[in-house]
């Protein structure tokens, strides 16, 4: 065989061998990733229908009522409380700045709205407290969306001084 032809055959053989077996002895390299996340408690509270407790002028001795809705979403157990945080100093009672309507005349109850939450409401009339948070709903469980209906009941005393009375109620949704 001619030397050029032999060289050509050897080169072709080397190329074929390298193509088939050239990477067989190469080292491997692997890496890993470990995704992780910490999910925190997520609570959402929105008060709806609040104009239902902004009553038109009322006569002394009257009994206006109104219902608002607390819209709740939570990924953990929860409880809802309320505290009178404005109004007559130190009590949170309704006031016109000079006179007040005692808290014993202004009460609330709570019941399941729609969609219905788990847990319990406040079925007995409870006065709004300016010193402490009072329970509106207990033992709520994780839920994407539910409603708690809070019914306000104001007994205006027959001897109440005329005036424009107001207060502020602060609702708190907390993990339980």
Backbone as JSON Lines, residues from 0, in Angstrom:
{"i":0,"aa":"X","n":[0.82,-1.15,0.0],"ca":[0.0,0.0,0.0],"c":[0.88,1.23,0.0]}
{"i":1,"aa":"X","n":[0.41,2.19,-0.59],"ca":[1.17,3.4,-0.7],"c":[1.14,4.13,0.63]}
{"i":2,"aa":"X","n":[2.27,4.78,0.97],"ca":[2.32,5.46,2.27],"c":[1.25,6.54,2.43]}
{"i":3,"aa":"X","n":[0.88,7.22,1.37],"ca":[-0.13,8.27,1.5],"c":[-1.48,7.66,1.82]}
{"i":4,"aa":"X","n":[-1.76,6.55,1.17],"ca":[-3.03,5.89,1.4],"c":[-3.08,5.33,2.81]}
{"i":5,"aa":"X","n":[-1.99,4.76,3.26],"ca":[-1.92,4.23,4.62],"c":[-2.1,5.34,5.65]}
{"i":6,"aa":"X","n":[-1.49,6.46,5.43],"ca":[-1.64,7.61,6.32],"c":[-3.09,8.09,6.34]}
{"i":7,"aa":"X","n":[-3.71,8.12,5.18],"ca":[-5.1,8.55,5.08],"c":[-6.01,7.6,5.86]}
{"i":8,"aa":"X","n":[-5.8,6.29,5.74],"ca":[-6.61,5.29,6.45],"c":[-6.38,5.42,7.96]}
{"i":9,"aa":"X","n":[-5.17,5.63,8.39],"ca":[-4.87,5.8,9.81],"c":[-5.56,7.06,10.38]}
{"i":10,"aa":"X","n":[-5.53,8.14,9.62],"ca":[-6.18,9.39,10.07],"c":[-7.69,9.18,10.16]}
{"i":11,"aa":"X","n":[-8.28,8.55,9.17],"ca":[-9.73,8.28,9.22],"c":[-10.07,7.37,10.39]}
{"i":12,"aa":"X","n":[-9.29,6.4,10.66],"ca":[-9.51,5.48,11.78],"c":[-9.42,6.22,13.11]}
{"i":13,"aa":"X","n":[-8.44,7.11,13.22],"ca":[-8.28,7.89,14.45],"c":[-9.49,8.8,14.68]}
{"i":14,"aa":"X","n":[-9.96,9.42,13.62],"ca":[-11.14,10.31,13.73],"c":[-12.36,9.49,14.15]}
{"i":15,"aa":"X","n":[-12.55,8.34,13.53],"ca":[-13.7,7.5,13.87],"c":[-13.6,7.01,15.31]}
{"i":16,"aa":"X","n":[-12.43,6.61,15.74],"ca":[-12.25,6.14,17.11],"c":[-12.49,7.28,18.1]}
{"i":17,"aa":"X","n":[-11.97,8.43,17.83],"ca":[-12.17,9.57,18.73],"c":[-13.65,9.95,18.81]}
{"i":18,"aa":"X","n":[-14.35,9.92,17.67],"ca":[-15.77,10.25,17.65],"c":[-16.58,9.27,18.48]}
{"i":19,"aa":"X","n":[-16.24,7.99,18.4],"ca":[-17.01,7.0,19.13],"c":[-16.62,6.91,20.6]}
{"i":20,"aa":"X","n":[-15.37,7.04,20.92],"ca":[-14.9,6.78,22.27],"c":[-14.2,7.97,22.92]}
{"i":21,"aa":"X","n":[-14.18,9.1,22.25],"ca":[-13.42,10.23,22.74],"c":[-13.92,10.78,24.06]}
{"i":22,"aa":"X","n":[-15.22,10.73,24.37],"ca":[-15.76,11.29,25.61],"c":[-16.02,10.24,26.66]}
{"i":23,"aa":"X","n":[-15.78,8.99,26.34],"ca":[-16.08,7.92,27.29],"c":[-15.29,8.05,28.58]}
{"i":24,"aa":"X","n":[-14.12,8.55,28.52],"ca":[-13.3,8.65,29.71],"c":[-13.38,10.02,30.37]}
{"i":25,"aa":"X","n":[-14.23,10.92,29.89],"ca":[-14.31,12.28,30.45],"c":[-14.98,12.24,31.82]}
{"i":26,"aa":"X","n":[-14.57,13.12,32.72],"ca":[-15.16,13.21,34.07],"c":[-16.56,13.84,33.99]}
{"i":27,"aa":"X","n":[-17.43,13.5,34.94],"ca":[-18.76,14.1,35.0],"c":[-18.79,15.17,36.07]}
{"i":28,"aa":"X","n":[-19.69,16.14,35.9],"ca":[-19.85,17.24,36.87],"c":[-21.34,17.4,37.11]}
{"i":29,"aa":"X","n":[-21.76,17.3,38.36],"ca":[-23.18,17.49,38.69],"c":[-23.3,18.55,39.77]}
{"i":30,"aa":"X","n":[-24.43,19.23,39.76],"ca":[-24.73,20.22,40.79],"c":[-26.2,20.07,41.15]}
{"i":31,"aa":"X","n":[-26.57,20.56,42.34],"ca":[-27.95,20.47,42.8],"c":[-28.43,21.82,43.28]}
{"i":32,"aa":"X","n":[-29.73,21.99,43.28],"ca":[-30.36,23.15,43.88],"c":[-31.49,22.62,44.76]}
{"i":33,"aa":"X","n":[-31.66,23.21,45.94],"ca":[-32.71,22.79,46.86],"c":[-33.64,23.97,47.14]}
{"i":34,"aa":"X","n":[-34.7,24.13,46.32],"ca":[-35.64,25.23,46.56],"c":[-36.27,25.11,47.94]}
{"i":35,"aa":"X","n":[-36.44,26.25,48.62],"ca":[-37.11,26.25,49.92],"c":[-37.85,27.57,50.09]}
{"i":36,"aa":"X","n":[-38.86,27.55,50.92],"ca":[-39.65,28.75,51.19],"c":[-40.21,28.65,52.6]}
{"i":37,"aa":"X","n":[-40.32,29.76,53.27],"ca":[-40.99,29.83,54.56],"c":[-42.28,30.61,54.34]}
{"i":38,"aa":"X","n":[-43.41,29.99,54.61],"ca":[-44.71,30.62,54.43],"c":[-45.11,31.27,55.75]}
{"i":39,"aa":"X","n":[-45.41,32.54,55.71],"ca":[-45.8,33.27,56.92],"c":[-47.32,33.28,57.06]}
{"i":40,"aa":"X","n":[-47.79,33.6,58.25],"ca":[-49.23,33.77,58.47],"c":[-49.7,34.95,57.62]}
{"i":41,"aa":"X","n":[-50.77,34.71,56.91],"ca":[-51.33,35.76,56.07],"c":[-52.77,35.98,56.49]}
{"i":42,"aa":"X","n":[-53.07,37.18,56.94],"ca":[-54.41,37.54,57.4],"c":[-54.88,38.78,56.65]}
{"i":43,"aa":"X","n":[-56.12,38.78,56.24],"ca":[-56.67,39.93,55.53],"c":[-58.06,40.25,56.08]}
{"i":44,"aa":"X","n":[-58.27,41.52,56.43],"ca":[-59.55,41.99,56.98],"c":[-60.01,43.22,56.22]}
{"i":45,"aa":"X","n":[-61.25,43.2,55.76],"ca":[-61.88,44.35,55.13],"c":[-63.25,44.53,55.75]}
{"i":46,"aa":"X","n":[-63.57,45.75,56.16],"ca":[-64.91,46.03,56.7],"c":[-65.79,46.55,55.58]}
{"i":47,"aa":"X","n":[-66.94,45.91,55.41],"ca":[-67.89,46.27,54.36],"c":[-69.19,46.79,54.98]}
{"i":48,"aa":"X","n":[-69.94,47.53,54.22],"ca":[-71.27,48.02,54.63],"c":[-71.19,48.97,55.83]}
{"i":49,"aa":"X","n":[-70.09,49.68,55.99],"ca":[-69.92,50.53,57.18],"c":[-70.9,51.7,57.23]}
{"i":50,"aa":"X","n":[-71.48,52.06,56.11],"ca":[-72.48,53.15,56.14],"c":[-73.75,52.72,56.86]}
{"i":51,"aa":"X","n":[-73.92,51.42,57.1],"ca":[-75.1,50.93,57.81],"c":[-75.13,51.35,59.28]}
{"i":52,"aa":"X","n":[-74.03,51.89,59.79],"ca":[-74.0,52.36,61.18],"c":[-73.72,53.86,61.24]}
{"i":53,"aa":"X","n":[-73.99,54.54,60.15],"ca":[-73.94,56.0,60.11],"c":[-75.39,56.47,59.93]}
{"i":54,"aa":"X","n":[-76.1,56.48,61.04],"ca":[-77.54,56.69,61.01],"c":[-77.93,58.13,60.72]}
{"i":55,"aa":"X","n":[-79.07,58.26,60.08],"ca":[-79.7,59.57,59.88],"c":[-80.1,60.11,61.25]}
{"i":56,"aa":"X","n":[-80.51,61.37,61.35],"ca":[-80.94,61.9,62.65],"c":[-81.98,60.99,63.32]}
{"i":57,"aa":"X","n":[-81.8,60.8,64.62],"ca":[-82.66,59.92,65.41],"c":[-83.24,60.71,66.59]}
{"i":58,"aa":"X","n":[-84.39,60.29,67.03],"ca":[-85.02,60.92,68.2],"c":[-84.48,60.29,69.47]}
{"i":59,"aa":"X","n":[-84.43,61.07,70.55],"ca":[-84.11,60.5,71.86],"c":[-85.12,59.39,72.13]}
{"i":60,"aa":"X","n":[-84.65,58.28,72.69],"ca":[-85.52,57.15,72.97],"c":[-85.61,56.15,71.81]}
{"i":61,"aa":"X","n":[-85.0,56.45,70.68],"ca":[-85.06,55.52,69.53],"c":[-83.98,54.43,69.64]}
{"i":62,"aa":"X","n":[-84.08,53.44,68.76],"ca":[-83.2,52.27,68.8],"c":[-82.7,51.92,67.4]}
{"i":63,"aa":"X","n":[-81.74,52.68,66.86],"ca":[-81.22,52.32,65.53],"c":[-80.33,51.09,65.6]}
{"i":64,"aa":"X","n":[-80.4,50.27,64.56],"ca":[-79.53,49.1,64.42],"c":[-78.93,49.11,63.02]}
{"i":65,"aa":"X","n":[-77.88,48.38,62.85],"ca":[-77.26,48.27,61.54],"c":[-76.26,47.13,61.56]}
{"i":66,"aa":"X","n":[-76.02,46.54,60.4],"ca":[-75.1,45.42,60.3],"c":[-73.98,45.74,59.31]}
{"i":67,"aa":"X","n":[-72.75,45.47,59.74],"ca":[-71.59,45.56,58.86],"c":[-71.05,44.15,58.66]}
{"i":68,"aa":"X","n":[-70.22,44.0,57.64],"ca":[-69.63,42.69,57.35],"c":[-68.11,42.8,57.47]}
{"i":69,"aa":"X","n":[-67.52,41.86,58.19],"ca":[-66.06,41.73,58.22],"c":[-65.72,40.64,57.21]}
{"i":70,"aa":"X","n":[-64.97,41.01,56.19],"ca":[-64.55,40.04,55.16],"c":[-63.15,39.57,55.53]}
{"i":71,"aa":"X","n":[-63.0,38.26,55.66],"ca":[-61.77,37.69,56.21],"c":[-61.2,36.62,55.28]}
{"i":72,"aa":"X","n":[-59.88,36.66,55.12],"ca":[-59.12,35.6,54.47],"c":[-57.93,35.31,55.37]}
{"i":73,"aa":"X","n":[-57.63,34.03,55.59],"ca":[-56.52,33.66,56.47],"c":[-55.99,32.29,56.1]}
{"i":74,"aa":"X","n":[-54.69,32.09,56.27],"ca":[-54.12,30.76,56.03],"c":[-53.76,30.07,57.34]}
{"i":75,"aa":"X","n":[-54.34,30.54,58.43],"ca":[-54.08,29.99,59.76],"c":[-55.34,30.2,60.61]}
{"i":76,"aa":"X","n":[-55.36,29.62,61.81],"ca":[-56.46,29.87,62.72],"c":[-56.49,31.35,63.09]}
{"i":77,"aa":"X","n":[-57.69,31.9,63.35],"ca":[-57.8,33.32,63.59],"c":[-58.91,33.66,64.57]}
{"i":78,"aa":"X","n":[-58.83,34.87,65.08],"ca":[-59.88,35.43,65.95],"c":[-60.04,36.9,65.58]}
{"i":79,"aa":"X","n":[-61.25,37.41,65.73],"ca":[-61.57,38.81,65.43],"c":[-62.04,39.49,66.7]}
{"i":80,"aa":"X","n":[-61.44,40.65,67.0],"ca":[-61.83,41.42,68.19],"c":[-62.16,42.86,67.78]}
{"i":81,"aa":"X","n":[-62.8,43.59,68.71],"ca":[-63.11,45.0,68.48],"c":[-62.83,45.77,69.77]}
{"i":82,"aa":"X","n":[-62.44,47.03,69.61],"ca":[-62.24,47.92,70.76],"c":[-62.68,49.32,70.35]}
{"i":83,"aa":"X","n":[-63.38,49.99,71.25],"ca":[-63.74,51.39,71.03],"c":[-62.48,52.21,71.26]}
{"i":84,"aa":"X","n":[-61.98,52.84,70.21],"ca":[-60.7,53.56,70.32],"c":[-60.84,55.07,70.13]}
{"i":85,"aa":"X","n":[-62.05,55.54,69.96],"ca":[-62.29,56.98,69.82],"c":[-63.54,57.31,70.61]}
{"i":86,"aa":"X","n":[-63.92,58.54,70.61],"ca":[-65.12,58.94,71.35],"c":[-64.75,59.57,72.68]}
{"i":87,"aa":"X","n":[-65.59,59.35,73.7],"ca":[-65.36,59.94,75.02],"c":[-64.03,59.46,75.58]}
{"i":88,"aa":"X","n":[-63.14,60.36,76.0],"ca":[-61.81,59.97,76.47],"c":[-61.85,58.89,77.56]}
{"i":89,"aa":"X","n":[-61.05,57.86,77.35],"ca":[-60.92,56.79,78.33],"c":[-62.01,55.73,78.29]}
{"i":90,"aa":"X","n":[-63.09,55.99,77.58],"ca":[-64.18,55.01,77.54],"c":[-64.51,54.55,76.13]}
{"i":91,"aa":"X","n":[-64.26,55.4,75.14],"ca":[-64.62,55.07,73.77],"c":[-66.1,55.19,73.5]}
{"i":92,"aa":"X","n":[-66.86,55.75,74.42],"ca":[-68.31,55.88,74.24],"c":[-68.63,56.95,73.2]}
{"i":93,"aa":"X","n":[-69.81,56.84,72.61],"ca":[-70.27,57.87,71.68],"c":[-70.26,59.23,72.37]}
{"i":94,"aa":"X","n":[-69.77,60.25,71.67],"ca":[-69.72,61.58,72.27],"c":[-69.96,62.66,71.21]}
{"i":95,"aa":"X","n":[-70.49,63.79,71.66],"ca":[-70.57,64.97,70.8],"c":[-69.53,66.0,71.22]}
{"i":96,"aa":"X","n":[-68.62,65.59,72.11],"ca":[-67.59,66.47,72.64],"c":[-67.92,66.98,74.02]}
{"i":97,"aa":"X","n":[-69.2,67.12,74.33],"ca":[-69.65,67.61,75.64],"c":[-70.46,66.58,76.41]}
{"i":98,"aa":"X","n":[-71.14,65.7,75.69],"ca":[-72.01,64.7,76.3],"c":[-71.62,63.33,75.74]}
{"i":99,"aa":"X","n":[-72.1,62.3,76.39],"ca":[-71.81,60.95,75.91],"c":[-73.03,60.04,76.05]}
{"i":100,"aa":"X","n":[-73.02,58.99,75.27],"ca":[-74.01,57.92,75.41],"c":[-73.25,56.77,76.03]}
{"i":101,"aa":"X","n":[-73.61,56.36,77.24],"ca":[-72.87,55.3,77.94],"c":[-72.77,54.01,77.13]}
{"i":102,"aa":"X","n":[-71.66,53.29,77.32],"ca":[-71.43,52.06,76.56],"c":[-72.5,51.0,76.83]}
{"i":103,"aa":"X","n":[-73.14,51.06,77.97],"ca":[-74.19,50.07,78.27],"c":[-75.38,50.22,77.32]}
{"i":104,"aa":"X","n":[-75.45,51.33,76.58],"ca":[-76.53,51.55,75.62],"c":[-76.12,51.22,74.18]}
{"i":105,"aa":"X","n":[-74.85,50.88,73.98],"ca":[-74.34,50.62,72.63],"c":[-73.68,49.26,72.6]}
{"i":106,"aa":"X","n":[-74.33,48.28,71.94],"ca":[-73.87,46.89,71.98],"c":[-73.82,46.28,70.59]}
{"i":107,"aa":"X","n":[-73.23,45.11,70.51],"ca":[-73.14,44.37,69.25],"c":[-73.32,42.88,69.49]}
{"i":108,"aa":"X","n":[-73.67,42.19,68.42],"ca":[-73.64,40.72,68.35],"c":[-72.98,40.37,67.02]}
{"i":109,"aa":"X","n":[-72.56,39.12,66.88],"ca":[-71.96,38.71,65.61],"c":[-72.46,37.31,65.24]}
{"i":110,"aa":"X","n":[-72.55,37.09,63.94],"ca":[-73.03,35.81,63.42],"c":[-72.31,35.53,62.1]}
{"i":111,"aa":"X","n":[-72.4,34.29,61.66],"ca":[-71.78,33.91,60.4],"c":[-72.43,34.65,59.25]}
{"i":112,"aa":"X","n":[-71.59,35.14,58.35],"ca":[-72.08,35.75,57.13],"c":[-72.02,34.73,56.01]}
{"i":113,"aa":"X","n":[-71.91,35.21,54.77],"ca":[-71.87,34.33,53.62],"c":[-70.74,34.77,52.7]}
{"i":114,"aa":"X","n":[-69.75,33.93,52.44],"ca":[-69.53,32.56,52.87],"c":[-69.31,32.44,54.38]}
{"i":115,"aa":"X","n":[-69.7,31.3,54.93],"ca":[-69.69,31.05,56.36],"c":[-68.31,30.63,56.87]}
{"i":116,"aa":"X","n":[-67.84,31.27,57.94],"ca":[-66.58,30.83,58.57],"c":[-66.84,29.73,59.59]}
{"i":117,"aa":"X","n":[-65.79,29.01,59.96],"ca":[-65.89,28.1,61.1],"c":[-65.75,28.95,62.36]}
{"i":118,"aa":"X","n":[-66.04,28.39,63.5],"ca":[-65.87,29.11,64.76],"c":[-67.18,29.6,65.33]}
{"i":119,"aa":"X","n":[-67.06,30.53,66.3],"ca":[-68.24,31.04,67.0],"c":[-68.24,32.55,67.06]}
{"i":120,"aa":"X","n":[-69.44,33.09,66.98],"ca":[-69.65,34.53,67.11],"c":[-70.02,34.9,68.53]}
{"i":121,"aa":"X","n":[-70.48,36.13,68.67],"ca":[-70.9,36.66,69.97],"c":[-72.42,36.81,69.92]}
{"i":122,"aa":"X","n":[-73.12,35.83,70.47],"ca":[-74.58,35.83,70.36],"c":[-75.26,36.68,71.43]}
{"i":123,"aa":"X","n":[-74.59,36.92,72.56],"ca":[-75.2,37.78,73.57],"c":[-74.71,39.21,73.35]}
{"i":124,"aa":"X","n":[-75.61,40.17,73.5],"ca":[-75.28,41.58,73.28],"c":[-74.11,41.99,74.17]}
{"i":125,"aa":"X","n":[-73.07,42.54,73.55],"ca":[-71.84,42.91,74.25],"c":[-71.56,44.39,74.03]}
{"i":126,"aa":"X","n":[-71.27,45.11,75.11],"ca":[-70.96,46.54,75.0],"c":[-69.58,46.74,74.4]}
{"i":127,"aa":"X","n":[-69.44,47.78,73.58],"ca":[-68.13,48.16,73.06],"c":[-67.32,48.71,74.22]}
{"i":128,"aa":"X","n":[-66.09,48.23,74.37],"ca":[-65.24,48.57,75.51],"c":[-64.1,49.47,75.05]}
{"i":129,"aa":"X","n":[-63.89,50.58,75.75],"ca":[-62.8,51.49,75.42],"c":[-61.48,51.11,76.06]}
{"i":130,"aa":"X","n":[-61.49,50.17,76.98],"ca":[-60.27,49.77,77.68],"c":[-59.7,48.45,77.18]}
{"i":131,"aa":"X","n":[-60.53,47.61,76.6],"ca":[-60.11,46.26,76.21],"c":[-60.69,45.88,74.86]}
{"i":132,"aa":"X","n":[-60.0,44.96,74.2],"ca":[-60.57,44.34,73.01],"c":[-61.59,43.31,73.47]}
{"i":133,"aa":"X","n":[-62.71,43.26,72.8],"ca":[-63.72,42.24,73.11],"c":[-63.9,41.33,71.89]}
{"i":134,"aa":"X","n":[-64.27,40.12,72.15],"ca":[-64.37,39.09,71.12],"c":[-65.55,39.34,70.19]}
{"i":135,"aa":"X","n":[-65.27,39.23,68.88],"ca":[-66.31,39.26,67.86],"c":[-66.48,37.86,67.28]}
{"i":136,"aa":"X","n":[-65.35,37.16,67.05],"ca":[-65.39,35.81,66.49],"c":[-64.18,35.04,67.0]}
{"i":137,"aa":"X","n":[-64.38,33.78,67.38],"ca":[-63.29,32.93,67.86],"c":[-63.25,31.63,67.08]}
{"i":138,"aa":"X","n":[-62.1,30.99,67.1],"ca":[-61.87,29.66,66.52],"c":[-62.09,29.59,65.02]}
{"i":139,"aa":"X","n":[-61.81,30.7,64.31],"ca":[-61.85,30.65,62.85],"c":[-60.68,29.82,62.35]}
{"i":140,"aa":"X","n":[-60.88,29.1,61.26],"ca":[-59.82,28.3,60.67],"c":[-59.43,28.88,59.31]}
{"i":141,"aa":"X","n":[-58.33,28.38,58.75],"ca":[-57.85,28.87,57.46],"c":[-58.97,28.82,56.42]}
{"i":142,"aa":"X","n":[-59.12,29.94,55.72],"ca":[-60.19,30.05,54.72],"c":[-59.81,31.14,53.73]}
{"i":143,"aa":"X","n":[-60.17,30.93,52.48],"ca":[-59.84,31.9,51.44],"c":[-60.7,33.14,51.49]}
{"i":144,"aa":"X","n":[-61.94,33.02,51.93],"ca":[-62.84,34.16,51.96],"c":[-64.07,33.78,52.78]}
{"i":145,"aa":"X","n":[-64.42,34.61,53.75],"ca":[-65.64,34.4,54.52],"c":[-66.12,35.75,55.04]}
{"i":146,"aa":"X","n":[-67.3,35.76,55.64],"ca":[-67.85,36.99,56.19],"c":[-68.34,36.72,57.62]}
{"i":147,"aa":"X","n":[-68.14,37.73,58.48],"ca":[-68.73,37.75,59.82],"c":[-69.63,38.97,59.85]}
{"i":148,"aa":"X","n":[-70.9,38.76,60.17],"ca":[-71.87,39.85,60.24],"c":[-71.9,40.39,61.68]}
{"i":149,"aa":"X","n":[-71.65,41.7,61.82],"ca":[-71.65,42.34,63.14],"c":[-72.83,43.31,63.18]}
{"i":150,"aa":"X","n":[-73.76,43.06,64.09],"ca":[-74.95,43.88,64.2],"c":[-74.79,44.86,65.36]}
{"i":151,"aa":"X","n":[-74.88,46.14,65.04],"ca":[-74.82,47.22,66.02],"c":[-76.22,47.51,66.52]}
{"i":152,"aa":"X","n":[-76.34,47.75,67.83],"ca":[-77.63,48.05,68.46],"c":[-77.43,49.21,69.44]}
{"i":153,"aa":"X","n":[-77.98,50.37,69.09],"ca":[-77.83,51.57,69.91],"c":[-79.18,51.94,70.53]}
{"i":154,"aa":"X","n":[-79.24,51.96,71.84],"ca":[-80.43,52.42,72.57],"c":[-80.16,53.87,72.97]}
{"i":155,"aa":"X","n":[-80.77,54.81,72.3],"ca":[-80.55,56.21,72.65],"c":[-81.45,56.53,73.85]}
{"i":156,"aa":"X","n":[-80.86,56.92,74.99],"ca":[-81.69,57.23,76.16],"c":[-82.74,58.31,75.85]}
{"i":157,"aa":"X","n":[-83.89,58.18,76.46],"ca":[-84.99,59.13,76.22],"c":[-84.62,60.55,76.65]}
{"i":158,"aa":"X","n":[-83.65,60.68,77.55],"ca":[-83.25,62.01,78.04],"c":[-81.93,62.48,77.43]}
{"i":159,"aa":"X","n":[-81.48,61.83,76.34],"ca":[-80.18,62.16,75.75],"c":[-80.17,63.58,75.19]}
{"i":160,"aa":"X","n":[-79.11,64.33,75.53],"ca":[-78.95,65.68,75.01],"c":[-78.8,65.65,73.49]}
{"i":161,"aa":"X","n":[-79.37,66.67,72.81],"ca":[-79.2,66.73,71.36],"c":[-77.71,66.9,71.02]}
{"i":162,"aa":"X","n":[-77.29,66.38,69.89],"ca":[-75.92,66.51,69.43],"c":[-75.61,65.48,68.36]}
{"i":163,"aa":"X","n":[-74.45,65.63,67.73],"ca":[-73.98,64.67,66.73],"c":[-72.93,63.8,67.4]}
{"i":164,"aa":"X","n":[-73.3,62.6,67.76],"ca":[-72.45,61.69,68.54],"c":[-71.66,60.77,67.62]}
{"i":165,"aa":"X","n":[-70.42,60.51,68.0],"ca":[-69.58,59.62,67.21],"c":[-68.55,58.92,68.1]}
{"i":166,"aa":"X","n":[-67.99,57.86,67.59],"ca":[-66.89,57.14,68.21],"c":[-66.15,56.39,67.1]}
{"i":167,"aa":"X","n":[-65.11,55.69,67.43],"ca":[-64.36,54.87,66.48],"c":[-64.2,53.48,67.06]}
{"i":168,"aa":"X","n":[-64.43,52.48,66.24],"ca":[-64.23,51.09,66.62],"c":[-63.1,50.51,65.79]}
{"i":169,"aa":"X","n":[-62.13,49.9,66.43],"ca":[-60.99,49.3,65.75],"c":[-61.1,47.78,65.82]}
{"i":170,"aa":"X","n":[-61.2,47.16,64.66],"ca":[-61.28,45.7,64.56],"c":[-59.88,45.15,64.32]}
{"i":171,"aa":"X","n":[-59.58,44.04,65.0],"ca":[-58.27,43.4,64.87],"c":[-58.46,41.92,64.53]}
{"i":172,"aa":"X","n":[-57.83,41.5,63.43],"ca":[-57.81,40.1,63.04],"c":[-56.43,39.57,63.39]}
{"i":173,"aa":"X","n":[-56.37,38.53,64.22],"ca":[-55.08,38.01,64.68],"c":[-55.07,36.48,64.59]}
{"i":174,"aa":"X","n":[-53.87,35.93,64.43],"ca":[-53.7,34.47,64.46],"c":[-54.07,33.96,65.84]}
{"i":175,"aa":"X","n":[-54.68,32.8,65.88],"ca":[-55.03,32.23,67.2],"c":[-54.37,30.88,67.38]}
